[in-house]
Amino acid sequence: MDARLKTAVFANGCFWCTEAVFTSLKGVVSVEPGYTGGQVDHPTYEQVSTGETGHAEAVRLTYDPTVISYGDLLAVFFNTHDPTTLNRQGNDVGTQYRSAIFYGDAREKAAAEALVAELNASKAYPRPVVTKVVPLGTFWEAESYHRDYYAHHPSQPYCTLVIKPKLEKLRTQFARLVNPA
């Protein structure tokens, strides 16, 4: 990996949505769906879906900080899901859909905690932010059929009803950060 590239790991609901959002951004080199935050080694989608592994559906993204900052990634993260719902995003319910930032170093931790505190202090949302800021453990890549799910299945009902509107909102709110269509 290029030494100037950085990684970030976020969980904010279904990883198909999260992957589609972050893949759209300038400076994001790759996005891998996977599982983290739990106690089961080499978890499968079927295991994580039960909510019993402790893992969250998450993405690990590789980005170029000379093109997009960690702060920009955090802003996109908070504006493309509801960080005030505990263990839920829309109809996706369970601990595997929790809102979490898995930090890799003290700089990421400080930035994430400061933003959560700022959002809560400013009452940016009608309810308190419940996003957890936790250290990154092992990230387990998801099965290959989850990779680029939206790109491969744009007409699938979940994609048209949930992901497409999220991408439209992203293009409106963060036009300067989004790759041209």
Backbone as CSV, one residue per row, in Angstrom:
resi,resn,N_x,N_y,N_z,CA_x,CA_y,CA_z,C_x,C_y,C_z
1,MET,0.849,-1.185,0.000,0.000,0.000,0.000,0.892,1.245,0.000
2,ASP,0.470,2.231,-0.728,1.165,3.512,-0.802,1.255,4.109,0.609
3,ALA,2.440,4.515,1.023,2.662,5.005,2.382,1.837,6.235,2.737
4,ARG,1.441,7.026,1.758,0.668,8.232,2.085,-0.814,7.923,2.299
5,LEU,-1.281,6.740,1.920,-2.688,6.376,2.073,-2.993,6.007,3.524
6,LYS,-4.224,6.276,3.935,-4.699,5.976,5.287,-5.928,5.070,5.186
7,THR,-6.285,4.464,6.295,-7.507,3.673,6.343,-8.425,4.221,7.432
8,ALA,-9.703,3.963,7.271,-10.710,4.332,8.268,-11.767,3.234,8.257
9,VAL,-12.353,2.978,9.411,-13.386,1.942,9.523,-14.621,2.545,10.181
10,PHE,-15.742,2.405,9.469,-17.016,2.938,9.936,-18.114,1.879,9.859
11,ALA,-19.038,1.940,10.807,-20.237,1.112,10.790,-21.425,2.054,10.944
12,ASN,-22.339,2.003,10.000,-23.525,2.862,10.120,-24.697,2.250,9.372
13,GLY,-24.987,1.025,9.745,-26.095,0.323,9.123,-25.594,-0.699,8.126
14,CYS,-26.396,-0.986,7.165,-26.063,-1.985,6.144,-24.795,-1.580,5.392
15,PHE,-23.860,-2.494,5.291,-22.605,-2.134,4.626,-22.751,-1.940,3.131
16,TRP,-23.836,-2.392,2.533,-24.059,-2.105,1.104,-24.220,-0.593,0.919
17,CYS,-24.981,0.028,1.835,-25.188,1.485,1.773,-23.890,2.229,2.024
18,THR,-23.224,1.848,3.085,-22.005,2.543,3.483,-20.942,2.437,2.393
19,GLU,-20.806,1.264,1.809,-19.838,1.075,0.727,-20.180,1.981,-0.454
20,ALA,-21.442,2.020,-0.851,-21.853,2.837,-1.999,-21.567,4.314,-1.745
21,VAL,-21.797,4.775,-0.530,-21.544,6.174,-0.186,-20.055,6.495,-0.301
22,PHE,-19.221,5.745,0.390,-17.801,6.073,0.434,-17.089,5.794,-0.888
23,THR,-17.586,4.862,-1.661,-17.008,4.598,-2.989,-17.196,5.804,-3.899
24,SER,-18.201,6.610,-3.632,-18.520,7.769,-4.470,-17.598,8.964,-4.248
25,LEU,-16.758,8.912,-3.237,-15.982,10.084,-2.848,-14.619,10.181,-3.531
26,LYS,-14.265,11.405,-3.877,-12.923,11.683,-4.400,-11.913,11.341,-3.312
27,GLY,-10.815,10.736,-3.704,-9.757,10.425,-2.749,-9.919,9.101,-2.041
28,VAL,-11.081,8.460,-2.161,-11.264,7.134,-1.583,-10.817,6.126,-2.640
29,VAL,-9.794,5.374,-2.291,-9.160,4.449,-3.228,-9.881,3.101,-3.270
30,SER,-10.313,2.615,-2.107,-11.033,1.339,-2.049,-11.928,1.306,-0.824
31,VAL,-12.973,0.501,-0.906,-13.902,0.312,0.207,-14.208,-1.183,0.283
32,GLU,-13.973,-1.764,1.450,-14.219,-3.194,1.648,-15.305,-3.388,2.700
33,PRO,-16.376,-4.083,2.356,-17.364,-4.417,3.382,-16.831,-5.533,4.270
34,GLY,-17.216,-5.494,5.531,-16.765,-6.549,6.433,-17.440,-6.454,7.786
35,TYR,-16.811,-7.105,8.751,-17.364,-7.215,10.100,-16.268,-6.891,11.105
36,THR,-16.635,-6.180,12.165,-15.680,-5.881,13.228,-16.431,-5.569,14.512
37,GLY,-15.708,-5.601,15.611,-16.282,-5.232,16.903,-16.867,-6.378,17.692
38,GLY,-16.712,-7.598,17.197,-17.304,-8.737,17.882,-16.286,-9.725,18.403
39,GLN,-16.788,-10.881,18.824,-15.931,-11.868,19.453,-15.788,-13.170,18.668
40,VAL,-16.295,-13.237,17.456,-16.216,-14.456,16.655,-15.172,-14.273,15.556
41,ASP,-14.235,-15.208,15.470,-13.236,-15.170,14.407,-13.844,-15.645,13.095
42,HIS,-13.447,-15.004,12.019,-13.895,-15.364,10.668,-15.420,-15.475,10.577
43,PRO,-16.140,-14.450,11.023,-17.601,-14.544,10.998,-18.136,-14.550,9.571
44,THR,-19.289,-15.154,9.422,-19.991,-15.156,8.134,-21.167,-14.189,8.223
45,TYR,-21.684,-13.832,7.074,-22.852,-12.960,7.022,-24.010,-13.581,7.803
46,GLU,-24.200,-14.869,7.628,-25.297,-15.563,8.315,-25.127,-15.468,9.827
47,GLN,-23.891,-15.613,10.327,-23.647,-15.508,11.764,-23.874,-14.081,12.259
48,VAL,-23.328,-13.110,11.550,-23.449,-11.716,11.970,-24.912,-11.283,11.942
49,SER,-25.659,-11.768,10.976,-27.080,-11.404,10.837,-27.922,-11.817,12.033
50,THR,-27.456,-12.784,12.817,-28.214,-13.202,14.002,-28.108,-12.172,15.122
51,GLY,-27.102,-11.293,15.048,-26.876,-10.334,16.111,-26.160,-10.918,17.314
52,GLU,-25.718,-12.171,17.217,-25.118,-12.854,18.362,-23.590,-12.875,18.346
53,THR,-22.951,-12.355,17.309,-21.484,-12.391,17.232,-20.832,-11.167,17.857
54,GLY,-21.628,-10.116,18.071,-21.075,-8.866,18.562,-20.504,-7.986,17.459
55,HIS,-20.410,-8.517,16.245,-19.847,-7.752,15.132,-20.865,-6.788,14.547
56,ALA,-20.343,-5.706,13.985,-21.148,-4.761,13.222,-20.803,-4.943,11.754
57,GLU,-21.793,-4.728,10.888,-21.494,-4.597,9.468,-20.736,-3.274,9.341
58,ALA,-19.591,-3.302,8.692,-18.735,-2.116,8.627,-18.042,-2.052,7.267
59,VAL,-17.385,-0.943,7.031,-16.525,-0.824,5.846,-15.155,-0.335,6.282
60,ARG,-14.157,-0.850,5.593,-12.787,-0.358,5.763,-12.434,0.344,4.469
61,LEU,-12.161,1.631,4.599,-11.838,2.356,3.385,-10.393,2.822,3.421
62,THR,-9.812,2.840,2.243,-8.462,3.357,2.054,-8.621,4.667,1.307
63,TYR,-7.963,5.712,1.831,-8.142,7.034,1.233,-6.825,7.794,1.195
64,ASP,-6.816,8.794,0.348,-5.654,9.661,0.201,-5.938,10.952,0.967
65,PRO,-5.269,11.176,2.103,-5.555,12.364,2.919,-5.144,13.678,2.252
66,THR,-4.436,13.626,1.135,-4.136,14.861,0.401,-5.309,15.266,-0.479
67,VAL,-6.284,14.355,-0.637,-7.465,14.628,-1.459,-8.711,14.808,-0.594
68,ILE,-8.851,13.966,0.421,-10.013,14.025,1.323,-9.518,13.826,2.752
69,SER,-10.002,14.639,3.651,-9.539,14.564,5.040,-10.381,13.586,5.861
70,TYR,-9.809,13.177,6.981,-10.559,12.335,7.912,-11.790,13.091,8.413
71,GLY,-11.651,14.391,8.615,-12.792,15.210,9.024,-13.906,15.199,8.001
72,ASP,-13.554,15.244,6.707,-14.568,15.147,5.650,-15.246,13.779,5.686
73,LEU,-14.460,12.736,5.905,-15.040,11.387,5.985,-16.012,11.294,7.160
74,LEU,-15.642,11.888,8.285,-16.551,11.897,9.441,-17.831,12.668,9.125
75,ALA,-17.711,13.792,8.444,-18.898,14.583,8.089,-19.829,13.765,7.202
76,VAL,-19.276,13.068,6.224,-20.091,12.215,5.352,-20.727,11.094,6.172
77,PHE,-19.950,10.478,7.036,-20.453,9.402,7.900,-21.692,9.872,8.670
78,PHE,-21.587,11.016,9.356,-22.694,11.474,10.188,-23.892,11.956,9.386
79,ASN,-23.679,12.392,8.169,-24.780,12.933,7.371,-25.427,11.924,6.440
80,THR,-24.975,10.686,6.469,-25.571,9.688,5.577,-26.194,8.523,6.345
81,HIS,-26.443,8.728,7.617,-27.217,7.774,8.401,-27.776,8.515,9.614
82,ASP,-28.596,7.846,10.392,-29.145,8.456,11.598,-28.305,8.003,12.789
83,PRO,-27.404,8.854,13.277,-26.540,8.456,14.375,-27.214,8.515,15.744
84,THR,-28.523,8.730,15.752,-29.252,8.825,17.021,-30.096,7.586,17.313
85,THR,-30.095,6.622,16.415,-30.876,5.410,16.651,-29.939,4.297,17.082
86,LEU,-30.223,3.699,18.205,-29.388,2.651,18.770,-29.681,1.318,18.079
87,ASN,-28.647,0.729,17.498,-28.747,-0.601,16.886,-29.831,-0.685,15.818
88,ARG,-29.897,0.385,15.002,-30.930,0.406,13.980,-30.617,1.467,12.938
89,GLN,-30.913,1.127,11.693,-30.946,2.093,10.602,-32.147,1.719,9.753
90,GLY,-33.173,2.543,9.799,-34.398,2.234,9.054,-34.978,0.909,9.513
91,ASN,-35.231,0.031,8.538,-35.803,-1.277,8.853,-34.752,-2.307,9.246
92,ASP,-33.474,-1.939,9.181,-32.391,-2.839,9.587,-32.181,-2.681,11.086
93,VAL,-32.506,-3.736,11.843,-32.491,-3.664,13.296,-31.581,-4.747,13.868
94,GLY,-30.788,-4.375,14.844,-29.902,-5.312,15.530,-28.557,-4.670,15.788
95,THR,-27.801,-5.236,16.699,-26.496,-4.674,17.043,-25.555,-4.639,15.847
96,GLN,-25.779,-5.497,14.882,-24.924,-5.520,13.690,-25.115,-4.265,12.827
97,TYR,-26.155,-3.482,13.100,-26.420,-2.247,12.349,-26.137,-0.997,13.178
98,ARG,-25.362,-1.149,14.247,-25.082,-0.011,15.125,-24.204,1.028,14.431
99,SER,-24.244,2.218,14.974,-23.428,3.322,14.499,-22.144,3.339,15.322
100,ALA,-21.005,3.173,14.635,-19.725,3.138,15.348,-18.591,3.615,14.453
101,ILE,-17.653,4.259,15.090,-16.408,4.653,14.445,-15.323,3.832,15.125
102,PHE,-14.630,3.031,14.341,-13.563,2.190,14.860,-12.238,2.880,14.554
103,TYR,-11.658,3.493,15.572,-10.457,4.289,15.338,-9.196,3.428,15.349
104,GLY,-8.232,3.869,14.555,-6.964,3.158,14.453,-5.833,3.820,15.199
105,ASP,-6.028,5.083,15.591,-4.978,5.789,16.322,-5.598,6.919,17.152
106,ALA,-4.746,7.563,17.960,-5.216,8.608,18.876,-5.788,9.803,18.125
107,ARG,-5.242,10.112,16.961,-5.730,11.250,16.167,-7.170,11.005,15.717
108,GLU,-7.443,9.808,15.205,-8.807,9.464,14.776,-9.762,9.476,15.967
109,LYS,-9.327,8.913,17.081,-10.173,8.878,18.276,-10.542,10.296,18.709
110,ALA,-9.544,11.165,18.789,-9.786,12.543,19.230,-10.728,13.270,18.271
111,ALA,-10.527,13.103,16.981,-11.382,13.777,15.992,-12.821,13.281,16.096
112,ALA,-12.991,11.973,16.215,-14.342,11.406,16.296,-15.044,11.818,17.584
113,GLU,-14.344,11.728,18.711,-14.957,12.106,19.986,-15.303,13.590,20.017
114,ALA,-14.440,14.418,19.459,-14.716,15.861,19.428,-15.952,16.154,18.596
115,LEU,-16.099,15.466,17.456,-17.262,15.712,16.613,-18.546,15.216,17.272
116,VAL,-18.511,14.062,17.910,-19.696,13.577,18.631,-20.091,14.585,19.706
117,ALA,-19.125,15.079,20.464,-19.407,16.059,21.520,-19.980,17.346,20.924
118,GLU,-19.412,17.788,19.811,-19.896,19.010,19.154,-21.327,18.835,18.646
119,LEU,-21.606,17.700,18.031,-22.957,17.445,17.518,-23.977,17.413,18.650
120,ASN,-23.599,16.788,19.767,-24.519,16.739,20.903,-24.681,18.110,21.548
121,ALA,-23.593,18.845,21.716,-23.668,20.173,22.352,-24.485,21.151,21.514
122,SER,-24.350,21.054,20.195,-25.080,21.975,19.313,-26.507,21.524,19.029
123,LYS,-26.847,20.334,19.533,-28.168,19.752,19.277,-28.437,19.679,17.774
124,ALA,-27.422,19.200,17.044,-27.508,19.063,15.589,-28.607,18.091,15.181
125,TYR,-28.941,17.182,16.077,-30.004,16.200,15.832,-31.050,16.345,16.924
126,PRO,-32.284,15.923,16.659,-33.330,16.054,17.676,-33.116,15.169,18.907
127,ARG,-32.278,14.139,18.760,-31.954,13.239,19.871,-30.433,13.145,19.982
128,PRO,-29.903,12.703,21.107,-28.446,12.584,21.263,-27.834,11.566,20.286
129,VAL,-26.623,11.843,19.872,-25.864,10.927,19.024,-25.467,9.722,19.877
130,VAL,-25.733,8.513,19.378,-25.388,7.283,20.101,-24.211,6.554,19.464
131,THR,-23.598,7.154,18.472,-22.450,6.558,17.799,-21.358,6.257,18.816
132,LYS,-20.860,5.027,18.794,-19.759,4.627,19.668,-18.443,4.906,18.958
133,VAL,-17.475,5.389,19.701,-16.112,5.586,19.204,-15.265,4.565,19.953
134,VAL,-14.837,3.536,19.225,-14.168,2.396,19.858,-12.910,2.001,19.088
135,PRO,-11.955,1.379,19.785,-10.734,0.969,19.086,-11.023,-0.129,18.070
136,LEU,-10.310,-0.068,16.969,-10.453,-1.081,15.926,-9.739,-2.349,16.349
137,GLY,-10.459,-3.448,16.290,-9.858,-4.765,16.477,-9.640,-5.372,15.100
138,THR,-9.839,-6.638,14.993,-9.681,-7.307,13.702,-10.856,-6.958,12.802
139,PHE,-10.549,-6.625,11.570,-11.574,-6.390,10.552,-11.607,-7.625,9.677
140,TRP,-12.761,-8.250,9.606,-12.939,-9.453,8.797,-13.664,-9.067,7.514
141,GLU,-13.041,-9.306,6.373,-13.694,-8.989,5.098,-14.931,-9.844,4.918
142,ALA,-15.973,-9.222,4.381,-17.222,-9.936,4.098,-17.037,-10.818,2.867
143,GLU,-17.971,-11.689,2.676,-17.971,-12.571,1.518,-17.957,-11.735,0.238
144,SER,-17.367,-12.262,-0.807,-17.141,-11.499,-2.043,-18.437,-10.999,-2.678
145,TYR,-19.544,-11.685,-2.486,-20.787,-11.243,-3.127,-21.323,-9.939,-2.536
146,HIS,-20.787,-9.503,-1.398,-21.200,-8.217,-0.817,-20.425,-7.052,-1.423
147,ARG,-19.300,-7.322,-2.021,-18.430,-6.272,-2.554,-19.084,-5.622,-3.772
148,ASP,-19.099,-4.292,-3.788,-19.692,-3.516,-4.887,-21.148,-3.912,-5.124
149,TYR,-21.861,-4.189,-4.046,-23.223,-4.696,-4.162,-24.120,-3.746,-4.950
150,TYR,-24.085,-2.472,-4.607,-24.948,-1.510,-5.301,-24.585,-1.411,-6.779
151,ALA,-23.315,-1.398,-7.086,-22.879,-1.314,-8.489,-23.361,-2.507,-9.299
152,HIS,-23.418,-3.661,-8.665,-23.849,-4.878,-9.363,-25.360,-5.106,-9.347
153,HIS,-26.059,-4.460,-8.424,-27.505,-4.700,-8.250,-28.295,-3.400,-8.092
154,PRO,-28.099,-2.397,-8.940,-28.764,-1.102,-8.725,-30.289,-1.168,-8.798
155,SER,-30.837,-2.188,-9.449,-32.292,-2.303,-9.582,-32.930,-3.142,-8.483
156,GLN,-32.122,-3.743,-7.623,-32.658,-4.537,-6.528,-33.475,-3.595,-5.635
157,PRO,-34.644,-4.003,-5.136,-35.508,-3.099,-4.369,-34.812,-2.368,-3.216
158,TYR,-34.006,-3.056,-2.429,-33.310,-2.392,-1.324,-32.425,-1.271,-1.862
159,CYS,-31.771,-1.534,-2.970,-30.876,-0.530,-3.569,-31.646,0.689,-4.061
160,THR,-32.784,0.470,-4.708,-33.541,1.606,-5.246,-34.252,2.391,-4.138
161,LEU,-34.702,1.700,-3.094,-35.457,2.356,-2.027,-34.587,2.979,-0.933
162,VAL,-33.406,2.409,-0.687,-32.584,2.865,0.428,-31.279,3.512,-0.044
163,ILE,-30.544,2.820,-0.906,-29.216,3.315,-1.279,-29.290,4.481,-2.257
164,LYS,-30.120,4.373,-3.275,-30.186,5.440,-4.286,-30.530,6.798,-3.674
165,PRO,-31.555,6.909,-2.802,-31.838,8.209,-2.183,-30.678,8.715,-1.311
166,LYS,-29.975,7.790,-0.658,-28.832,8.171,0.165,-27.728,8.776,-0.705
167,LEU,-27.517,8.195,-1.884,-26.505,8.718,-2.806,-26.920,10.067,-3.387
168,GLU,-28.204,10.237,-3.639,-28.696,11.530,-4.131,-28.477,12.618,-3.084
169,LYS,-28.741,12.299,-1.825,-28.510,13.238,-0.731,-27.016,13.563,-0.631
170,LEU,-26.182,12.557,-0.750,-24.732,12.759,-0.708,-24.285,13.723,-1.798
171,ARG,-24.764,13.515,-3.019,-24.374,14.374,-4.137,-24.812,15.821,-3.936
172,THR,-25.935,16.010,-3.250,-26.428,17.357,-2.976,-25.636,18.018,-1.845
173,GLN,-25.486,17.311,-0.731,-24.840,17.894,0.440,-23.320,17.994,0.327
174,PHE,-22.717,17.083,-0.413,-21.253,17.013,-0.455,-20.743,17.015,-1.904
175,ALA,-21.335,17.850,-2.727,-20.968,17.884,-4.155,-19.478,18.040,-4.373
176,ARG,-18.811,18.836,-3.555,-17.375,19.067,-3.735,-16.534,17.830,-3.466
177,LEU,-17.093,16.863,-2.724,-16.347,15.652,-2.371,-16.659,14.453,-3.268
178,VAL,-17.724,14.555,-4.054,-18.195,13.401,-4.821,-17.562,13.368,-6.204
179,ASN,-17.176,12.163,-6.604,-16.669,11.971,-7.969,-17.761,12.314,-8.964
180,PRO,-17.412,12.915,-10.102,-18.435,13.176,-11.117,-19.088,11.871,-11.567
181,ALA,-20.375,11.917,-11.803,-21.128,10.702,-12.182,-20.738,10.192,-13.543
